[in-house]
Amino acid sequence: MANQSSSSSSYPVLCASFNQDSSSGSCFAIGTKHGFRVFDSNTGRLCYERAIGAFVIVEMLFCSSLLAIVGAGEEPSLSPRRLCLFNKTTGTALRELNFLTSILAVRMNRKRLVVILQDKTYVYDINSLAILDTIDTVSNLKGLCAFSPSLDGCFLAIPASISKGSVLLYNVMDLHLHCEIDAHRAPLAAIALSSNGMYIATASEQGTIIRVHLVSEATKSYSFRRGTYPSTIFSLSFAPSTQLPDVLVCTSSSGSVHAFSLGFSGYQSRSKRSGSFLGSIIPDSVTDALDPAYHDVLHNVAPVGVKSYAVIRKIEKVADASTSDIVACRATISIISYSGYFQEYNLSINNQNEFLWSLEREFKLLNVILDDAISL
């Protein structure tokens, strides 16, 4: 899970990504003007740093020692057209892949490596680095994409149009086009896939509506109104789940974090309706999902206009001790601001759709001192 590199060099963080583990093995990485750093998400401990120049892409493969890194091009050895697969345990480059144009995004799981360029996407076998497929795409200047790391529902989502908000879904394991979804009238600004590949969330450049589609059927399940006024959506993130995620969060140029209740908020009303799979997830009407009760906003999380990236690392359901009914869910939300701050909130949502935020920790990413980590 990653956020595209910042277009402004005035901020200390150039890129940020979380690994694919949402449990106890969660880590995150940042790229800066001076190098890259890897942190333990649970403790905030700096696990590794490498100070050799500016990096605009730093991607992790679960909790392994493998990193996919791309330089900012400020020096010849760190070309933005060169992808380095780096072993942080040995501190050495395992392989390098060179391209004709700048690399805009990289995604990985245990079987596949995906490289996004402006008008092409390459799919590799991550073990042999053999090219499995080359996808010609519409111009994708921001490297916009989403990737589900699950091998059972391993999809890649990329823009399908530059004039409207259409998204192309590609099955990365079977190497074929799955479907195309017309999600918005305006071009896409953000995409996210659930970890199991079952759901996709999208936002357009207008930034007022967030939509969620069921991938298998390419059907719209939810529409949420983020706000009345346009705003740039920086990130979207689903809660980890094997079925319908309970919560979706997004960050925007307003400096706020928005949370949308999916699987939990309408649990009781949905359980009384159709027993079919689709009947259990689609609201009675779009008006239901646009109701403010499904949505809450935390203001002033990041400075206005500064890029921020939020992920839901953990989620748990709280049951009533006497009836065993689910009465609340709690989400752990980690937020990285490109101004150089890490924040972590606990969000509780009860069965009355009441949202309660609490700040658990906050620190400056560049002030953390390396303890017993490797420094080169």
N, C-alpha and C positions, 0 to 999 in steps of 0.2 A: 504494500500500500504506500503510494508516494504522491507527493505534490510536485508539480512542475517547478523548475528553477525560477527564481525571482528575476524579473526583467530589470530591476533597479539594483545597481551596485552600491547604493547608499545605505543599505541595510546589512547587518553583520551576517545574517543567515541567507545563503544563496539557494539552498534546497533542503528538504526534510522528507524523511520516509520512516515508516514503522515496518518492522518485519511481519511475516504472515502469521506469527504465533500470538494469539490474543490471551493466552493463559499465562502461566508462571514464567514462560520463556520469552516474554515480550521485550524487545529492544527497539531503539530508534536511532537514526543517524542523521547528522546534519552536514552539509557542505558549507564551507566558509571561504573567505578570500585567502586564507592561509593553509587550508587543508580540510580534513574531515574528522569527525568525532562520532563515536558509537557509545550510547548510554544504555544502562539497564532501566527499563521503563518503570519497574516496581520500586526501585530505590533511588533513582536519579544518579547512580554512581557512573562515573566516566570509565568505560571499559577499555577503550582504545582510542588513540589519536595518531594522526599522521600529518605532519606539517611540511608539505612540499609544494604548496601552491593552491590556487583557487579551483574548486570543484563545483559543478552544477548538477551532477547526478551522483548519488550514492545509494545503491540498492542492496539490501541484504537478502540472503536465502535462508529463511527461517532462523534457527540459532546456529547455523554452521559458520565456518570461518570464511566462507566465500562472500565477496563483495563485488558488485558491478559498479565501476566508477568511470566518470567522464569529466575531463578537465574543462575549465572555462576558456582555454585558449590564450591565456595571458602570457604563456611561454610555450615554445615549440614542443616540448615534451608532453604537454598537457593539451593536446588538440581536441576541440569539441567533436571532431570526426572520428576519434579513436575510443573504442570501448575496451577497457582493461578489466579482466576478471582477476581479482586480487585476493590472495590468501593472507588474512590478517594475522594468522598464527605464525607463519613463516616470514611475513613482511615482503613477499615476492609476488610478481605478476605471473599468473599461470598461463594466460593466453591474452592476445590482443586481436581485436577485429577492427579493421579500418573501413570507412565509408566515404562516399564522394561528397556528402553533405553532412551538416551537423546532426548529431544524435539528439533527439528532443525528449525521449523517454525510454526507459528500459523496465521490463517486467520479467519475473522469474517464478517458476515453481520447481519441483524436483524432477520434472521431465522436460520442460520447455524454457527457452529463452526468447523473449520478444523484444525487438528493437524498432522503435518508432522514428522515422525520418519525416520530412515535410510532406512528401508525396508517395512514400513507400513504407511498408511494414514488413519486416523479416521475421520469420519463425524458425528457430533452431532447435535441434536436439541438444539439451544442455550438457549432456555427457560427452558426445562426440563432436559437438559444434557443427554438425552437418546441417546445411540449409534444407529445411523441409518444405517451406513455401515462401513465396514473395507476393505480397498483396499490394496492388496499385490502389492508392487512396486519393480522395480529394485533398486539396491543400490543407494541411493541418499545422499551421505555424506555431501553435502553442504546444504541440505534442500531446493533445488531449486524448486520453485513453483510460480504460478501466480494465482490470484483470482479476478473475477469480482463481485463487491458487488451488482450489479443490480439483483433484484429478477426475472426479466423477462428473463435475459440472464446470469444466474449465473453459470459460468463455473470455474472449477479448472484445471489448466494445470501443469503437472508434467513430468519429463523425462520418456521416454518409453524404453530407451536403454542406456547402458553404453559404447557402441562401436561406436554409430553414433548419430546424432542430431535429434532423433525422439521425438515427444512430444505427450503425451496422454491428451485428453480433456475429462473431466468428468462433466456431468450435476449434480450439487450439489443439486438442488431442486428436480429433478425427480429421482435422485440416479441411474444413468445408464451411461455407457460409450458412449460418443458422437462420437468420431473418434480418429484416430491416424494420425499425420502428419509427414512425413519424410522431415524435413526442411533443414538439413545440413549433410555433410559427417562426420564431427567431432562431438564429444559429445557436449551437450548444456552447455553454460556458463551463459546465462541470458534469462528470459522469461518475457513478460508483456502482459496482456490483457487490451483492452480498457474498460472504465468504464461500457459501455453497453454490454460487452461481445461479440461484433460483430467481433473484430479483435484481432489477436495475433501476437506479434513481438518476434522474436527469434534471438539469436546470439550463435555461437559455440565457443569452446575453442580457435579456430584460431583467431576469433575476427575481421576478415576483412570484412565480409558481414553481413548485417542486413536484415532479411526477414520478410515480413508482409503477413499473410494469412487471408482470410475471413473464419471465424469459421464455419458458417452454411454450406458452400460448401467444406471446407477444401482445397480451391484453393489459389494458390499464387497470390497476388495482386501486390506486390512490392519487388524488391531487391535493396538494397543500398550498395555501397562500402564505408565502414568507413575509410579504409586506406589500404596501400599496405603491411605494416609490421604487423605481429601478435601483438595483444594486448589483455589483459584480460578485458572483458566487465563487469563492476560492476553493472550497472543498465540500464534499459530501461523504458521509460514512454511515454504514449500517452497523447495528450491534451484531456481534457474533451469534449465530444461531444455526441449528440444523433444519429449521423450518422457516416460518415468517419471522423476520427480526422484530423485536419489540419496539425499537427506537431507531430513528434516523436523525443525524445531526448535520448541520451545515454551518460554515463560516462565510462571512461576506465582507465587502469593503466598508460596511457601516461600523465594523469593529465588534459586532455582536455574534453570539452563537445561538442558533435556533435549534430546538429539539422538537421532533414530530413523533407522536405516539402511533405506532402501527399495530403490532400484535397484541399489546396489552390493553390499551385504553378502551377498545371496543369489545373486549373479550366476552363479557357477559351477553351483550346484545347479539354478537355474532354467533355465540353458541346456541342461541334460541332459533336461529334461522336455518337455512338449508344445510343438510349434512354433507353436501358435496364439497369437494375441495375448493372450487372457485367460490361457492356460496359462503364458505367460512372465512374468506379473506376480503371479499369486495364489499365495501360499505353499501348501505341501503341506497344511497345516492351520492353523487359527487358533493352535494351540499354537506353531507355528514363529514366528509374529510376536510372540507373548507371551514368547518366550524372551529372557532378559536380554541375550543376545549381540547383539541387534539394537538395544540401547538403552544410552546412557551419560548421566551427569548431571554437570554442573559446579556445585558448590555455592557459596553465598555470593557470587553475582555482584551481587545487589542486596540492600538491607535487606529483611528479612522484612516482608511486607505492603505494600511499596511497588511501585507499578505499574512494569512494565518491558516493553520491546518489542524483540524480536529479529528480524532478517531475515538470510537467507543471500544475500549480495550476489554472490558468485562461487563457481564450483566448477570444478575441473579434475581430470582423471584422469591417473594416473601409470602409464606402461607400463614393463615390464621391457625393458631395452635389448637383450637377446639373443633373447627370444621374442616381443616386442611384446604380450604379454598384459597386461591391466590388473591392476595389483597393489595400487593404492591410489587413494583420491580425497582431495582437499583442498578444504575449504570455508572461505570467509571469512565470518565471522559478526559482524555489527554489532549492538550492544545499547545501547539508550537507557533509562536509569533516570529515572523522574520525580523522583527526588531530585536530578537535575541532572548526571549523569555519562554520558559516551559511552565505550564499551569496544569493542575489536575483537579477536577471537580467530581464530586459524587452527586448524581441526579436521582432523586426518588420520585416515582410517579405512583400515586395510589389509584384505587379503582373508581375514584370520583374525578379522575383526570386532574388532580392537583399536583403541580410540579414544585419540587423543593431542591434548590441548588446549594451546595456547600463546597467552599474552596478548601482542598486538603493540603496542597503544597504548591509552592511557586519558587523558581530560582532562575538566575541568569545562566544561560547555556555556556557562555564563554568564560564564566568565572569559576566553573568547576575545575578543581585541580586533580590531575591524574594521581591516583593513589598507588595501587599495586598493578596498574594496567601497563600494557606495552606502549612505549613511546619511542617513535623513530623520527 
